[in-house]
Amino acid sequence: VGDQNRFDVENKETECKYDAVLIGNNYKSRLSFMVMKGAKLRRKIVELFSNELGDRFAVFGLGWEKYNSNQGRLDYEKQQEVYYNAKIAIGTNNPSAKYYFSDRLPIAMLSGKPVVYNYEEGLEDFFKDTGVFLYKDEYEALNIVRKLLKEKDEKFEEYKKINSEFSKSKLIMEYLIEYMVTYLISLY
């Protein structure tokens, strides 16, 4: 759920320090079979993007100390500042579930950035015609980011508008409560 009061795009113009950023911790399990799919993918992305984009990529969160792209721990309320300072937001889910996405996705969208996010069934329909681009592995994510970085500034302005409007109409608490109430009423 997006929080429009904290993460809205309006009046937030900054120069982009990074081409791409990822926010998330490097979760490690003591039991190898219990590692979440998204945690493995996140590690692969950080390694690949650190090597390919160098200092134009940054990762924020705990456990990334061995990477030059590591920017350390990030307070929840500071996420929008990170997104404002990047051209593109990259995201992954820890669990894998139909239609599921992390709250970082609407936060990035409210920040007005195109979002490169890992594929989950149903997301391609839900985020159709937005600035959300889905990938299935780290190489596809990198290819999408490279393609986006070739886009003109006008296209980024378009993503900013589309993502902000979509988030405000579908991903903020007021919309979700209205949707739930309407659905519950329809059951009777």
C-alpha positions as CSV (number, residue, x, y, z in Angstrom):
1,V,0.0,0.0,0.0
2,G,1.3,3.4,-0.9
3,D,1.3,6.3,1.6
4,Q,0.6,9.4,-0.4
5,N,1.5,11.7,2.5
6,R,5.0,10.4,2.8
7,F,6.0,9.1,-0.7
8,D,4.2,11.4,-3.2
9,V,6.1,12.7,-6.2
10,E,4.8,16.3,-6.2
11,N,7.5,19.0,-5.7
12,K,10.3,16.5,-5.6
13,E,12.8,17.5,-8.3
14,T,16.3,16.3,-7.7
15,E,19.3,15.4,-9.9
16,C,19.7,11.7,-10.2
17,K,22.8,10.4,-8.4
18,Y,22.3,6.8,-9.5
19,D,21.0,5.1,-12.7
20,A,19.4,2.4,-10.7
21,V,18.8,1.5,-7.0
22,L,17.6,-1.5,-5.1
23,I,16.3,-1.3,-1.5
24,G,16.3,-4.5,0.4
25,N,18.2,-6.6,2.9
26,N,20.5,-9.5,2.1
27,Y,18.6,-12.2,3.9
28,K,20.5,-15.4,4.6
29,S,19.0,-18.5,6.0
30,R,20.9,-21.1,8.1
31,L,19.1,-23.8,6.3
32,S,19.8,-23.6,2.5
33,F,16.5,-25.1,1.5
34,M,14.6,-22.4,3.4
35,V,16.0,-19.4,1.5
36,M,13.3,-17.4,-0.2
37,K,13.3,-17.2,-3.9
38,G,13.4,-13.4,-3.9
39,A,16.4,-13.3,-1.5
40,K,18.4,-15.4,-4.0
41,L,17.4,-13.3,-6.9
42,R,18.2,-10.1,-5.0
43,R,21.8,-11.3,-4.4
44,K,22.2,-12.1,-8.1
45,I,20.9,-8.7,-9.1
46,V,23.2,-6.9,-6.7
47,E,26.2,-8.8,-7.9
48,L,25.4,-8.3,-11.6
49,F,24.4,-4.7,-11.3
50,S,27.4,-3.8,-9.1
51,N,29.7,-5.3,-11.8
52,E,27.9,-3.8,-14.8
53,L,26.9,-0.4,-13.6
54,G,29.6,0.3,-11.1
55,D,29.0,3.5,-9.0
56,R,25.8,4.3,-11.0
57,F,24.1,1.5,-9.1
58,A,23.4,1.5,-5.3
59,V,21.9,-1.0,-2.9
60,F,20.4,0.0,0.4
61,G,19.9,-2.4,3.2
62,L,21.7,-4.7,5.6
63,G,24.1,-7.5,4.6
64,W,25.6,-6.0,1.4
65,E,29.0,-5.0,2.9
66,K,31.1,-7.0,0.4
67,Y,29.7,-4.9,-2.5
68,N,31.0,-1.5,-3.6
69,S,27.4,-0.5,-4.3
70,N,26.5,-0.9,-0.6
71,Q,25.0,2.2,0.9
72,G,24.1,0.5,4.2
73,R,20.9,0.4,6.3
74,L,18.0,2.6,5.3
75,D,15.1,3.9,7.5
76,Y,11.7,3.1,6.1
77,E,10.8,6.8,5.8
78,K,13.9,7.6,3.7
79,Q,13.0,5.3,0.8
80,Q,11.5,8.1,-1.3
81,E,14.8,10.1,-1.0
82,V,16.7,7.1,-2.4
83,Y,14.2,6.8,-5.3
84,Y,14.2,10.5,-6.0
85,N,18.0,10.2,-6.4
86,A,17.8,7.4,-9.0
87,K,16.5,7.2,-12.5
88,I,15.2,3.6,-12.0
89,A,14.0,1.6,-9.1
90,I,14.6,-2.2,-9.0
91,G,12.6,-4.5,-6.8
92,T,12.2,-8.1,-5.9
93,N,9.7,-10.0,-3.8
94,N,10.9,-12.3,-1.0
95,P,8.0,-14.7,-1.2
96,S,6.6,-15.8,-4.5
97,A,2.9,-15.5,-4.7
98,K,0.3,-14.7,-7.4
99,Y,-0.5,-11.0,-7.5
100,Y,1.9,-10.2,-4.6
101,F,4.3,-7.3,-4.5
102,S,6.2,-5.5,-1.8
103,D,5.1,-2.1,-0.5
104,R,8.4,-0.8,-2.0
105,L,6.7,-1.0,-5.5
106,P,4.0,1.6,-4.8
107,I,6.5,3.7,-2.9
108,A,8.8,3.7,-5.9
109,M,5.8,4.4,-8.2
110,L,4.6,7.3,-6.0
111,S,8.2,8.7,-6.2
112,G,7.7,8.9,-10.0
113,K,10.3,6.4,-11.1
114,P,10.0,3.6,-13.6
115,V,10.2,0.3,-11.7
116,V,11.9,-2.9,-12.9
117,Y,10.3,-5.6,-10.8
118,N,10.4,-9.4,-10.7
119,Y,7.6,-11.2,-12.4
120,E,4.8,-12.7,-10.4
121,E,1.7,-14.1,-12.0
122,G,-1.0,-11.5,-12.4
123,L,1.3,-8.5,-12.2
124,E,1.6,-8.2,-16.0
125,D,-2.2,-7.5,-16.1
126,F,-2.4,-5.4,-13.0
127,F,0.5,-3.1,-14.1
128,K,-0.3,-3.0,-17.8
129,D,0.4,0.3,-19.4
130,T,2.3,1.7,-16.5
131,G,6.0,2.3,-15.9
132,V,6.5,-1.1,-14.2
133,F,8.6,-3.5,-16.2
134,L,8.7,-7.1,-15.2
135,Y,11.7,-9.5,-15.4
136,K,12.2,-13.2,-14.7
137,D,16.0,-13.2,-14.0
138,E,18.8,-10.8,-13.3
139,Y,19.9,-10.7,-16.9
140,E,16.5,-9.7,-18.2
141,A,16.4,-7.0,-15.4
142,L,19.7,-5.6,-16.6
143,N,18.6,-5.6,-20.2
144,I,15.4,-3.7,-19.2
145,V,17.4,-1.1,-17.2
146,R,19.9,-0.6,-20.1
147,K,17.0,0.0,-22.5
148,L,15.3,2.4,-20.1
149,L,18.6,4.4,-19.6
150,K,18.6,5.0,-23.4
151,E,15.2,6.7,-23.2
152,K,14.9,10.5,-23.4
153,D,14.0,12.6,-20.4
154,E,10.5,13.2,-21.8
155,K,9.8,9.5,-21.5
156,F,10.9,9.5,-17.9
157,E,8.5,12.4,-17.3
158,E,5.8,10.2,-18.9
159,Y,6.6,7.3,-16.5
160,K,6.5,9.8,-13.6
161,K,3.0,10.9,-14.5
162,I,1.7,7.5,-15.3
163,N,3.1,5.8,-12.2
164,S,2.0,8.6,-9.9
165,E,-1.5,8.6,-11.2
166,F,-1.8,4.8,-11.1
167,S,-0.5,4.7,-7.6
168,K,-2.9,7.3,-6.4
169,S,-5.9,5.6,-8.1
170,K,-5.1,2.0,-7.2
171,L,-2.5,1.6,-4.5
172,I,-3.2,4.0,-1.7
173,M,-5.1,3.0,1.5
174,E,-8.2,5.0,0.6
175,Y,-8.7,3.1,-2.6
176,L,-8.0,-0.3,-1.0
177,I,-10.5,0.3,1.8
178,E,-13.2,1.4,-0.7
179,Y,-12.4,-1.7,-2.8
180,M,-12.7,-4.0,0.2
181,V,-16.0,-2.5,1.4
182,T,-17.5,-2.6,-2.1
183,Y,-16.4,-6.3,-2.4
184,L,-17.8,-7.2,1.0
185,I,-21.1,-5.5,0.3
186,S,-21.3,-7.5,-3.0
187,L,-21.2,-10.7,-1.0
188,Y,-24.6,-10.0,0.6
